[in-house]
Amino acid sequence: MAARQAVIKPVEWAKLQERIAPAMKGKFNTFKNKSDAVLANYMKTQEKKLTIDWGFYHQSIANKALVQDFEKKMKAFQVPKPVDTKSAILEKNIKEDNEKVVQFIKEGDESLSDVYEELNRLNSLPPFEQMTQEDVYMQFKSLRPNYEKYPAWPHVATPEDMLPKPR
């Protein structure tokens, strides 16, 4: 009988009552009371153990062999339980996923420390308006011209390389 038990979801009566028109409040309260009564009866029946009174059937039915046969079959009957083949796989997947999450967090913390270092470096720079072109080249290596490859001014392959690139 345990497999047939219903899952009871709580009803959010306050939210429902907010949406009810004032003229319908009486009917709503009546419905709520009936629903609460049904739920209370359901909960009472869940507490009772469901057993068959075989003594009553032995007394009431003339064919005693039939009752004994049913009683014997009922006691011998076992509800087949499905074999759990997925739990081990799911546990393994959960373990692997947890390891991946820990690794991801570790990598994120490492990259976050690099970001904080770069942020501290940028905050320690003088204001941009006070920096010379050489200061910018010293602080931002990617902007520095390649003096070895292009020794003559403007230190680029073509004049178009000097133009700002569209974003």
Buried (B, 14 or more C-beta within 10 A) or exposed (E): EEEEEEEEEEEEBEEEEEEBEEEEEEEBEEBBEEEEEEEEEEEEEEEEEEEEEBEEBEEEEEEEEEBEEBBEEEEEEEEEEEEEEEEEEEEEEEEEEEEEEEEEEEEEEEEEEEEEEEEEEEEEEEEEEEBEEEEEBEBEEEEEBEEEEEEEEEBBEEEEEEEEEEE
